[in-house]
Amino acid sequence: MIYVKRLNGKEFMINAIYIETVEAFPDTTITLTNGKKYIVQDSMADVKSKITDFYRSIHVLNMTHLREDDADEE
């Protein structure tokens, strides 16, 4: 889950796994896989950073353990 802010300043959480697209219209709009849209204050870059941090925290983007195993085999 990632924290984002609505246009009125209220903070809420979105499950990053269900985010399909993040666009700027100019406000940042997050579209989920079910078609629901959220307009947030956070910039696209901030949302991308939060999503990346989330995936790293659940070890989806952090596969360093695989690289270490490859180095041991050589």
N, C-alpha and C positions, 0 to 999 in steps of 0.2 A: 504494500500500500504506500502511496505517496501523498504528502500534504500539498494542497494547492489552495488558492484564495479565489473566492467568487468576486465579481465586480464590486459587490457591496462590502468587501473586506472580510467576510466570514470565511474562516478556514475550514476545509473538509478534506476527507481522504478519498482517493480513487484507487481501485485495484489496478495496478500498472499492467498486470497480465492481460487485462481486457481492453487495453488501449489499442485502437487500430490506426488512428491518424491524429496528428497534432498540426494545426494550420493557424495562420494569422490572417484575419479578415478585416480590419487590422487587429482586433482583439484575438487573443489566443483561444482557439476552439479545439477541445479534445473530443474526439468521437470514439465511442466504445464499439466493440464488436457487435453489440445488440442494436446499434444505431442511435443510442442516446447520446446527446451532445451536451457538453459543459463549456461555458465561456468563463475564462479565468483571467486574473490580473497577471499571473506569472508569464514571463516571456517564453517563446518556443525553446530558447537555449536553456532556460531554467528547468522547464519541464523535461527536456531531453536529459539534462544532468541528473535530475531526480530519478528518472526511469533507469538510467545507467547505474546509478548508485543502488537502486532497488535490486536490479538483476545481479549486480555483484554481491550484494548482501545475501542472496539466496544461491550464490555460486553458479549462476548460469553463464555469466561473462568472465568469471575468474577461473580459468582452466590451467593455472600454472602447475598444478600437480601433474598434469599430463606431460607438460614439457620437461619436468624434472625426471619423470620416468624414461622419456626418450633419451635424455642425456646419460642416464645410468646404463642404458643398453649399449652405448657406443664405446 
